[in-house]
Amino acid sequence: MSAVMESSRPAQAAEIRTVLFDLDGTLVDSAPDLAGATNEMLVARGLPALPLEFLRPMVGAGARGMMGLAFQVAPQDPRFGALRAEFFDRYELRLLQETQVFAGVPELLDALSHAGLAWGIVTNKSERFALPLTAGLGLAVRAAAVVGGDSTPHTKPHPAPLLEAARRAGVAPEHCVYVGDDHRDILAGRAAGMFTVAVSWGYLGQGEAIEDWGADLIVDTPAQLLAWLQAQ
């Protein structure tokens, strides 16, 4: 993969005023705690724990992805509701046990702030988890907006959460960049009229290849994203 891939829709420097980020897989590596909660459920039922690398790609799909891999249940399965509730309860108890900000992200956020660019967070994680997690990692106090999966009536790939974040940050959507590690992030960003960046260090899911998401830019490291932003 090329380190940086751009589309034919470059953003001009004057147009970028706010950088909005997905949370899990983009700013923070929450896979160890989400997988940990899943494995607690398996072990409690006398089943073997699953390797982190097996569960990791589905972290972006939340309870649906984790319960699907661990217990082969889909949301329409009558067992799913109870499993999801238990998963959420277990995850809440270990929300910050192993979760960390990705390497290079603190430097990226510091540089954005130093350059006078606001940044915010838009995640499908419900506020029940998103707010204490971002607060615990020192992100919420610095963010222009933290929008969770239940902050609006819709979740990504619907553009509503991104538009709400732009509103809270006091900036028009066309002056925002949205950065994420899932196809839904790019769909939401484009639907909101924002420049979109896909990051290859995230969870990526098990669907289409990142090159096929239609992002305006693909980067492999936070440093590459920063270098691109600084060049605009």
Secondary structure as UniProt FT lines:
FT   STRAND          4..6
FT   HELIX           13..15
FT   STRAND          18..21
FT   TURN            25..27
FT   STRAND          28..29
FT   HELIX           31..44
FT   TURN            45..46
FT   HELIX           52..55
FT   HELIX           56..61
FT   HELIX           62..71
FT   TURN            75..76
FT   TURN            78..79
FT   HELIX           80..93
FT   TURN            94..97
FT   STRAND          100..101
FT   TURN            103..104
FT   HELIX           105..114
FT   TURN            115..116
FT   STRAND          118..122
FT   HELIX           127..136
FT   TURN            137..138
FT   TURN            140..142
FT   STRAND          146..147
FT   TURN            149..150
FT   TURN            156..157
FT   HELIX           160..169
FT   HELIX           173..175
FT   STRAND          176..180
FT   HELIX           183..191
FT   TURN            192..193
FT   STRAND          195..199
FT   TURN            200..201
FT   HELIX           210..212
FT   STRAND          217..219
FT   HELIX           222..231
//
